[in-house]
Amino acid sequence: MKVSVLAFDLSDNAIGRAELLARLLQPRYEVAIIGPRFGPEVWKPVTTGPIDHRAVPGRRYPRFAMSLPSLLALVDGDLIYASKPRPTSYGVGLLARARRRRPLLLDVDDWELGFFQRGGLWGRVGRALNLTNPNGLPWTWWMERLIGAADAVTVASRFLEGRFGGTLIPHARDTTAWDPARYDRAEARALLRVVGAQRVVMFLGTPRGHKGVDDLVEAVGTLGAGVVLALVGVAPARSGARRWESLPWVRLVGEIAFDEVPRYLVGADVVAVPQRATPDTVAQVPAKLFDAMALGRPIVSTTVSMIPEVLDGCGIVIPPGDARALAEALRALLADRDTAEALGRRARERCVEEYSFDAVRTRLYPLVEAVAPRDPRA
């Protein structure tokens, strides 16, 4: 059976969830990721992986409507799996299902309308009037109203489960491939430009404001010259990147391929995921938590969304937006290697048991089989 996974923008890091779904499905089904590409190229971290990516140039309305026939022609799966209730993923999926009757699954891994809450009232008014953006506020609001039209729904957090129902499919990692024993810590430290006895605090991913990177930069700056902050996956053109790069305790590493992450991550003494409490994050469970858990890294994160549940007994959580508490938690783990290593071991054990590909497939495959066409050739 062929599965078409729809992503709303193949040039953005939001493709990460679609990539995960495709990799979860790939051993059993023929899978491709399909969608518009609003940037110049497919997001680099996924281009070297095993998944086929098929894109058409993304445009604003009304030109986007002219791209729809080409986009719909690429949706050739027997089953459609849309990532995020956005017009250019789920909306395209609804059109593709109407064009030729096929089951349509929807995955919700963020509260998309929460992203439009930034900027206060006038910011929301401006976004509401931006009708030429295919994924703008009015059209995204419409897609959320249509979530019930999907044949089945999967969600990535308890908040989303409570709001939209569906089956909880948490972020997951291939814990067999992402085994810390398979990677060289000394090589990782060399890649991070760390020397001697320096300790490494690492942030991994795209440094958006709600991810608390400014809190982390401030916190690590108080820990002394023996501690380095490695920001891995930070494109040089990103806001704040040059400012951070000028700080002596910061090491910037640009975007890396998804499958290269373990080579860098094993070099971390502590991984920080300092998520802030905002409308963006109320429904989010950062995927980078599971990267660190799979590689057995000690983790410091915040009491946002499902993070305390995920890290219960295998990580440290602090109040969001508190740089002083963040610094204290990091300092304590860096000073107590036995505790840090024990947390890392327990984090990996939890990941293998609950957030590995094998564990998550036991939920996903039965759902797919339940909605799949009995005869895909029909």
Order of alpha helices (4+ residues) and beta strands (2+ residues): beta-alpha-beta-beta-alpha-beta-alpha-beta-alpha-alpha-beta-alpha-beta-alpha-beta-alpha-beta-alpha-beta-alpha-beta-alpha-beta-alpha-beta-alpha-alpha-alpha
